[in-house]
Amino acid sequence: MSREITVISDREFESEVIQTDEPVLVYFWATWCGPCRLMSPILGNLATEYGDRLKVVKMEVDPNPEAVATYKVEGVPALRLFKAGEIVAASEGAISKPQIYQLLEAHVSLPAES
């Protein structure tokens, strides 16, 4: 199942991330962040590849200070992987696609490499 990245705000964080049954990768980003522009296409591809196993959501940090503070996002880009409402993996700073796969591999079944 192909899936797109869902854009969320503080208001939707609980329902879109915490209360969902599937693993959720939250991508924290900012419009002024150069490295975020490099990671966005990678995360779009992951949302498609992992569509049936992982939900990918995107949250802009500046207008959403509540989730940023709660989940201790200190820099962007940042990733937080949630499973059953808890953070099970995290990363700060730009990382490559293989590094994202490594972050996910213990918690989400990986698609076959092509």
C-alpha positions as CSV (number, residue, x, y, z in Angstrom):
1,M,0.0,0.0,0.0
2,S,1.5,3.3,-1.1
3,R,1.1,6.2,1.4
4,E,1.9,9.8,1.5
5,I,3.4,11.8,4.4
6,T,0.7,13.3,6.6
7,V,1.3,16.9,7.8
8,I,0.3,17.3,11.4
9,S,0.3,20.0,14.1
10,D,0.3,20.0,17.9
11,R,-3.5,19.6,17.8
12,E,-3.4,16.3,15.9
13,F,-0.3,14.8,17.5
14,E,-2.2,12.7,20.0
15,S,-4.6,11.2,17.5
16,E,-2.2,10.8,14.6
17,V,0.9,9.5,16.6
18,I,0.1,8.4,20.1
19,Q,-3.3,6.8,19.7
20,T,-2.5,4.8,16.5
21,D,-1.8,1.0,16.5
22,E,0.9,1.1,13.8
23,P,4.5,2.4,14.2
24,V,4.7,6.2,13.4
25,L,7.9,8.0,12.2
26,V,7.6,11.7,13.1
27,Y,9.8,14.0,10.9
28,F,10.4,17.3,12.7
29,W,11.5,20.0,10.2
30,A,11.6,23.8,9.5
31,T,11.2,25.9,6.4
32,W,14.6,27.6,7.0
33,C,16.4,24.3,7.4
34,G,18.7,23.4,4.5
35,P,19.4,19.8,5.6
36,C,15.6,19.3,5.9
37,R,15.3,20.0,2.2
38,L,17.7,17.1,1.6
39,M,15.9,14.7,3.8
40,S,12.3,15.4,2.7
41,P,12.5,13.4,-0.6
42,I,14.1,10.4,1.3
43,L,11.2,10.4,3.8
44,G,8.7,10.7,1.0
45,N,10.2,7.6,-0.6
46,L,10.1,5.8,2.8
47,A,6.4,6.6,3.2
48,T,5.8,4.9,-0.1
49,E,8.1,1.9,0.5
50,Y,6.9,1.2,4.1
51,G,3.2,2.2,3.4
52,D,1.7,-0.9,4.8
53,R,4.0,-1.1,7.9
54,L,4.7,2.4,8.9
55,K,2.9,5.8,9.0
56,V,5.2,8.8,8.3
57,V,4.1,12.2,9.6
58,K,5.8,15.6,9.2
59,M,5.6,18.4,11.7
60,E,7.0,21.9,11.3
61,V,8.8,22.9,14.5
62,D,8.2,26.7,14.7
63,P,4.4,26.7,14.8
64,N,4.2,23.6,17.0
65,P,6.2,24.2,20.2
66,E,4.2,21.8,22.4
67,A,5.3,18.5,20.7
68,V,8.8,19.9,20.1
69,A,9.2,20.5,23.9
70,T,7.5,17.3,25.0
71,Y,9.7,15.1,22.8
72,K,12.9,17.1,23.3
73,V,13.5,18.1,19.7
74,E,16.7,20.2,20.0
75,G,17.6,20.5,16.3
76,V,16.2,19.8,12.9
77,P,15.8,17.7,11.0
78,A,14.8,15.3,13.7
79,L,13.2,11.9,13.7
80,R,11.2,10.1,16.4
81,L,9.9,6.6,15.9
82,F,6.8,5.8,18.0
83,K,5.4,2.4,18.7
84,A,2.4,1.9,21.0
85,G,2.6,5.6,21.9
86,E,6.2,5.5,23.1
87,I,9.5,6.7,21.5
88,V,11.5,3.6,20.5
89,A,14.1,5.3,18.3
90,A,15.3,8.9,17.7
91,S,17.7,10.8,15.6
92,E,18.8,14.5,15.3
93,G,20.4,16.0,12.3
94,A,20.4,15.0,8.6
95,I,21.0,11.3,8.1
96,S,21.1,9.2,4.9
97,K,18.6,6.6,3.7
98,P,20.7,3.7,5.0
99,Q,20.9,5.3,8.4
100,I,17.2,5.8,8.5
101,Y,16.7,2.1,7.6
102,Q,19.1,1.2,10.4
103,L,17.0,3.4,12.8
104,L,13.9,1.6,11.8
105,E,15.1,-2.0,11.4
106,A,14.6,-3.2,15.0
107,H,11.0,-1.9,15.1
108,V,9.5,-2.2,11.6
109,S,9.8,-5.0,9.1
110,L,11.9,-3.7,6.2
111,P,10.8,-3.8,2.5
112,A,13.0,-5.8,0.2
113,E,15.9,-3.8,-1.2
114,S,15.7,-3.3,-4.9
